[in-house]
Amino acid sequence: MFALSNLIIALAKVLDIVLTVYMWIIVARALISWINPDPGNKIVIFLYRVTEPVLGPIRRIIPRHNLPIDFAPLIVLLVIIFLQSFLVQTIIQWAQEF
């Protein structure tokens, strides 16, 4: 049973790393939105392709009311922090109880 417990803990840690990397990708996307990036740049294209499937639906749900600030990245960052604090930690504690 200890092998299954270690496997679950390892998967939870990998999930934590993936969420952290995605969090930094969201931060990078927010930072480049402050400047006028070249839309043909491969990094800009990558950031838009990776983040838009998550940010787009949030933008449609939350009305902007002509505000100059996009709150979608902030909401995604808060969700990621919640998932890291709650979901990952719950999985690790659950696996340790085996």
PyRosetta script that sets phi, psi and omega in degrees:
from pyrosetta import init, pose_from_sequence

init()
pose = pose_from_sequence("MFALSNLIIALAKVLDIVLTVYMWIIVARALISWINPDPGNKIVIFLYRVTEPVLGPIRRIIPRHNLPIDFAPLIVLLVIIFLQSFLVQTIIQWAQEF")
pose.set_psi(1, -27.0)
pose.set_omega(1, -179.2)
pose.set_phi(2, -64.6)
pose.set_psi(2, -30.4)
pose.set_omega(2, 179.4)
pose.set_phi(3, -67.1)
pose.set_psi(3, -41.7)
pose.set_omega(3, 177.4)
pose.set_phi(4, -64.7)
pose.set_psi(4, -40.4)
pose.set_omega(4, 177.6)
pose.set_phi(5, -61.2)
pose.set_psi(5, -45.8)
pose.set_omega(5, 178.5)
pose.set_phi(6, -64.6)
pose.set_psi(6, -36.9)
pose.set_omega(6, 177.6)
pose.set_phi(7, -63.2)
pose.set_psi(7, -44.8)
pose.set_omega(7, -179.6)
pose.set_phi(8, -65.4)
pose.set_psi(8, -41.1)
pose.set_omega(8, 177.6)
pose.set_phi(9, -63.2)
pose.set_psi(9, -42.2)
pose.set_omega(9, 178.9)
pose.set_phi(10, -63.2)
pose.set_psi(10, -41.7)
pose.set_omega(10, 178.0)
pose.set_phi(11, -64.8)
pose.set_psi(11, -37.1)
pose.set_omega(11, 177.6)
pose.set_phi(12, -65.5)
pose.set_psi(12, -38.7)
pose.set_omega(12, 178.6)
pose.set_phi(13, -68.9)
pose.set_psi(13, -37.0)
pose.set_omega(13, 176.0)
pose.set_phi(14, -64.8)
pose.set_psi(14, -42.1)
pose.set_omega(14, 176.3)
pose.set_phi(15, -60.0)
pose.set_psi(15, -40.5)
pose.set_omega(15, 178.1)
pose.set_phi(16, -62.3)
pose.set_psi(16, -42.3)
pose.set_omega(16, 179.4)
pose.set_phi(17, -66.6)
pose.set_psi(17, -42.5)
pose.set_omega(17, 179.2)
pose.set_phi(18, -62.0)
pose.set_psi(18, -42.6)
pose.set_omega(18, 178.2)
pose.set_phi(19, -64.9)
pose.set_psi(19, -38.4)
pose.set_omega(19, 178.2)
pose.set_phi(20, -65.1)
pose.set_psi(20, -44.1)
pose.set_omega(20, 178.7)
pose.set_phi(21, -62.4)
pose.set_psi(21, -43.5)
pose.set_omega(21, 179.5)
pose.set_phi(22, -65.6)
pose.set_psi(22, -33.3)
pose.set_omega(22, 177.1)
pose.set_phi(23, -61.8)
pose.set_psi(23, -43.7)
pose.set_omega(23, 179.4)
pose.set_phi(24, -69.5)
pose.set_psi(24, -30.7)
pose.set_omega(24, 175.5)
pose.set_phi(25, -66.7)
pose.set_psi(25, -40.1)
pose.set_omega(25, 176.7)
pose.set_phi(26, -63.6)
pose.set_psi(26, -42.0)
pose.set_omega(26, 178.5)
pose.set_phi(27, -62.0)
pose.set_psi(27, -43.7)
pose.set_omega(27, 178.7)
pose.set_phi(28, -62.2)
pose.set_psi(28, -41.3)
pose.set_omega(28, 178.1)
pose.set_phi(29, -62.4)
pose.set_psi(29, -42.0)
pose.set_omega(29, 178.9)
pose.set_phi(30, -65.3)
pose.set_psi(30, -39.6)
pose.set_omega(30, -179.4)
pose.set_phi(31, -66.5)
pose.set_psi(31, -40.6)
pose.set_omega(31, -179.6)
pose.set_phi(32, -73.1)
pose.set_psi(32, -16.5)
pose.set_omega(32, 177.3)
pose.set_phi(33, -72.7)
pose.set_psi(33, -15.7)
pose.set_omega(33, 179.1)
pose.set_phi(34, -78.7)
pose.set_psi(34, -19.4)
pose.set_omega(34, 178.8)
pose.set_phi(35, -113.1)
pose.set_psi(35, 178.8)
pose.set_omega(35, 177.8)
pose.set_phi(36, -103.6)
pose.set_psi(36, 86.8)
pose.set_omega(36, -176.2)
pose.set_phi(37, -74.9)
pose.set_psi(37, 156.4)
pose.set_omega(37, 175.7)
pose.set_phi(38, -70.6)
pose.set_psi(38, 116.7)
pose.set_omega(38, -177.5)
pose.set_phi(39, -65.6)
pose.set_psi(39, -14.1)
pose.set_omega(39, 178.4)
pose.set_phi(40, -90.3)
pose.set_psi(40, -6.7)
pose.set_omega(40, 179.8)
pose.set_phi(41, -66.6)
pose.set_psi(41, 134.0)
pose.set_omega(41, -176.0)
pose.set_phi(42, -64.7)
pose.set_psi(42, -33.3)
pose.set_omega(42, 178.5)
pose.set_phi(43, -68.8)
pose.set_psi(43, -41.7)
pose.set_omega(43, 178.5)
pose.set_phi(44, -64.0)
pose.set_psi(44, -43.4)
pose.set_omega(44, 178.1)
pose.set_phi(45, -61.0)
pose.set_psi(45, -44.4)
pose.set_omega(45, 178.5)
pose.set_phi(46, -60.4)
pose.set_psi(46, -47.4)
pose.set_omega(46, -178.5)
pose.set_phi(47, -61.9)
pose.set_psi(47, -40.6)
pose.set_omega(47, 179.0)
pose.set_phi(48, -68.0)
pose.set_psi(48, -42.6)
pose.set_omega(48, -178.7)
pose.set_phi(49, -66.7)
pose.set_psi(49, -34.3)
pose.set_omega(49, -176.9)
pose.set_phi(50, -81.1)
pose.set_psi(50, -32.5)
pose.set_omega(50, -174.3)
pose.set_phi(51, -98.2)
pose.set_psi(51, -26.5)
pose.set_omega(51, -174.9)
pose.set_phi(52, -63.0)
pose.set_psi(52, -34.8)
pose.set_omega(52, 176.8)
pose.set_phi(53, -61.7)
pose.set_psi(53, -23.0)
pose.set_omega(53, 178.4)
pose.set_phi(54, -95.6)
pose.set_psi(54, -42.6)
pose.set_omega(54, -176.7)
pose.set_phi(55, -74.2)
pose.set_psi(55, -34.4)
pose.set_omega(55, -177.8)
pose.set_phi(56, -57.7)
pose.set_psi(56, -52.6)
pose.set_omega(56, 178.7)
pose.set_phi(57, -61.9)
pose.set_psi(57, -34.0)
pose.set_omega(57, 178.7)
pose.set_phi(58, -67.9)
pose.set_psi(58, -38.3)
pose.set_omega(58, 177.6)
pose.set_phi(59, -63.9)
pose.set_psi(59, -34.5)
pose.set_omega(59, 178.7)
pose.set_phi(60, -72.4)
pose.set_psi(60, -30.8)
pose.set_omega(60, -179.1)
pose.set_phi(61, -77.3)
pose.set_psi(61, -43.2)
pose.set_omega(61, -175.9)
pose.set_phi(62, -93.1)
pose.set_psi(62, 118.9)
pose.set_omega(62, 177.5)
pose.set_phi(63, -73.6)
pose.set_psi(63, 140.7)
pose.set_omega(63, -178.6)
pose.set_phi(64, -89.9)
pose.set_psi(64, -27.4)
pose.set_omega(64, -179.2)
pose.set_phi(65, 50.6)
pose.set_psi(65, 45.5)
pose.set_omega(65, 177.4)
pose.set_phi(66, 59.8)
pose.set_psi(66, 29.2)
pose.set_omega(66, 175.2)
pose.set_phi(67, -81.4)
pose.set_psi(67, 143.1)
pose.set_omega(67, -180.0)
pose.set_phi(68, -79.1)
pose.set_psi(68, -4.8)
pose.set_omega(68, -176.4)
pose.set_phi(69, -106.1)
pose.set_psi(69, 132.6)
pose.set_omega(69, 176.0)
pose.set_phi(70, -94.7)
pose.set_psi(70, 113.7)
pose.set_omega(70, -177.7)
pose.set_phi(71, -88.5)
pose.set_psi(71, -4.5)
pose.set_omega(71, -178.5)
pose.set_phi(72, -59.4)
pose.set_psi(72, -45.3)
pose.set_omega(72, 177.8)
pose.set_phi(73, -61.8)
pose.set_psi(73, -37.5)
pose.set_omega(73, 178.7)
pose.set_phi(74, -63.7)
pose.set_psi(74, -41.8)
pose.set_omega(74, 179.7)
pose.set_phi(75, -65.5)
pose.set_psi(75, -42.0)
pose.set_omega(75, 178.0)
pose.set_phi(76, -63.0)
pose.set_psi(76, -41.1)
pose.set_omega(76, 177.9)
pose.set_phi(77, -62.7)
pose.set_psi(77, -41.0)
pose.set_omega(77, 177.7)
pose.set_phi(78, -64.4)
pose.set_psi(78, -39.2)
pose.set_omega(78, 177.6)
pose.set_phi(79, -65.4)
pose.set_psi(79, -41.5)
pose.set_omega(79, 178.5)
pose.set_phi(80, -63.2)
pose.set_psi(80, -44.1)
pose.set_omega(80, 178.6)
pose.set_phi(81, -62.5)
pose.set_psi(81, -40.3)
pose.set_omega(81, 176.8)
pose.set_phi(82, -62.0)
pose.set_psi(82, -45.2)
pose.set_omega(82, -179.9)
pose.set_phi(83, -62.8)
pose.set_psi(83, -39.0)
pose.set_omega(83, 178.2)
pose.set_phi(84, -67.6)
pose.set_psi(84, -40.8)
pose.set_omega(84, -177.0)
pose.set_phi(85, -76.7)
pose.set_psi(85, -37.5)
pose.set_omega(85, -175.3)
pose.set_phi(86, -97.3)
pose.set_psi(86, -61.0)
pose.set_omega(86, -172.2)
pose.set_phi(87, -65.3)
pose.set_psi(87, -51.2)
pose.set_omega(87, -177.0)
pose.set_phi(88, -64.0)
pose.set_psi(88, -44.4)
pose.set_omega(88, -179.5)
pose.set_phi(89, -66.4)
pose.set_psi(89, -36.3)
pose.set_omega(89, 176.9)
pose.set_phi(90, -64.8)
pose.set_psi(90, -42.2)
pose.set_omega(90, 178.1)
pose.set_phi(91, -63.2)
pose.set_psi(91, -43.2)
pose.set_omega(91, -180.0)
pose.set_phi(92, -64.1)
pose.set_psi(92, -46.1)
pose.set_omega(92, -179.6)
pose.set_phi(93, -65.6)
pose.set_psi(93, -37.2)
pose.set_omega(93, 178.0)
pose.set_phi(94, -64.3)
pose.set_psi(94, -41.9)
pose.set_omega(94, -179.8)
pose.set_phi(95, -67.7)
pose.set_psi(95, -32.9)
pose.set_omega(95, 179.6)
pose.set_phi(96, -70.6)
pose.set_psi(96, -19.5)
pose.set_omega(96, 179.4)
pose.set_phi(97, -80.0)
pose.set_psi(97, -9.6)
pose.set_omega(97, 178.3)
pose.set_phi(98, -62.8)
pose.dump_pdb("model.pdb")
